[in-house]
C-alpha cells in the first residue's frame, strides 16, 4: 500500500459515497379543483317555472277549500244528527217504547262520539288555513310574473327559490286531502265554481288536466 501521508479514515464505499447526498426536488403543489360548470337558466324558463308554481298553488288552494267545506258539512250533519236523536230518545222514553228510546239514545251517542273523535271542525279550519297559504303563494307568483317584466335571471331565480321553500313548508303542515275530494274539485272547475280566481293565462281545459 502506498503511503500518501493522509491520516483521515478512508470510506470503504468509495469516493462516490463520500460525496454529499442530493435532496429530492419538492413536489409541485396540487392543482386547484376545477370549477363546476355554470348552467345558464334562461329568463323564459324561469318564468315558465313561476307560472307552474302559480298554477299548482291555485289547484292546491281550491282542493283545500273543497276539503274544508266537506269537513264543515260533516260537522253540521253529524252534530245535528246527534242532537236530534238525543231529543227523540228523551221524548220516546216517556212513552211505552223503551226499546226505541234505547236505540235512539245509542245512535245519538255514536254520532256525538264520531264528532268528538274526528274533530271535523278542527280539520276544516286546518284546510282553510292551508287554502289561504296556497292562495297567498299563488298571488306572489302571479305578481312576480306580471309585475316584473324587466327582472333578470338572478332575481327571478332567487324569488323562485323562496317560493319553493314556502311551498314545501306549507305542504308539510297541511292536512291530507282525500282523493275523492280531488275529483270533486275537478267537478267544481268544470262548472266554473272556483273559489279562487283561475290564473289569467290558464284556460279551463288546461286547469282540468293539471296536477300539482
BELDAUR-V375482 format. One record per pair of residues at least 4 apart in sequence whose C-alpha atoms are under 7 Angstrom apart, sorted by sequence separation. I is the first residue (numbers start at 1). J is the second residue. If there is no record, write none. Layout:
i/j
I/J
I/J
//
This chain:
i/j
13/17
14/18
15/19
41/45
42/46
43/47
44/48
45/49
46/50
47/51
48/52
49/53
50/54
51/55
52/56
53/57
54/58
55/59
56/60
57/61
58/62
59/63
60/64
61/65
62/66
63/67
64/68
65/69
66/70
67/71
68/72
69/73
70/74
71/75
72/76
73/77
74/78
75/79
76/80
77/81
78/82
79/83
80/84
81/85
82/86
83/87
84/88
85/89
86/90
87/91
88/92
89/93
93/97
97/101
98/102
99/103
100/104
101/105
102/106
103/107
104/108
105/109
106/110
107/111
108/112
109/113
110/114
111/115
112/116
113/117
114/118
115/119
119/123
120/124
121/125
122/126
123/127
124/128
125/129
126/130
127/131
128/132
129/133
130/134
131/135
132/136
133/137
134/138
135/139
136/140
137/141
138/142
139/143
140/144
141/145
142/146
143/147
144/148
151/155
152/156
153/157
154/158
155/159
156/160
157/161
158/162
159/163
160/164
161/165
162/166
163/167
164/168
165/169
166/170
167/171
168/172
169/173
170/174
177/181
178/182
179/183
180/184
181/185
182/186
183/187
184/188
185/189
186/190
187/191
188/192
189/193
198/202
202/206
203/207
204/208
205/209
206/210
92/97
93/98
115/120
151/156
188/193
189/194
202/207
188/194
11/18
93/101
92/101
89/101
89/102
89/104
88/104
89/105
86/104
85/104
86/105
85/105
85/107
86/108
186/208
85/108
83/108
82/108
82/109
82/111
81/111
82/112
79/111
78/111
79/112
79/115
78/115
133/170
75/115
130/170
130/174
75/120
74/120
75/121
127/174
72/120
126/174
127/175
71/120
72/121
126/175
71/121
71/123
72/124
71/124
69/124
68/124
67/124
68/125
68/127
67/127
68/128
65/127
64/127
65/128
64/128
64/130
65/131
64/131
62/131
61/131
60/131
61/132
61/134
60/134
61/135
58/134
57/134
58/135
57/135
57/137
58/138
57/138
54/138
54/141
53/141
54/142
51/141
50/141
50/145
47/145
43/152
43/153
46/156
50/160
67/177
42/153
46/157
64/177
67/181
66/181
63/182
66/185
63/185
62/185
62/194
62/195
62/196
55/199
59/212
56/211
56/212
//
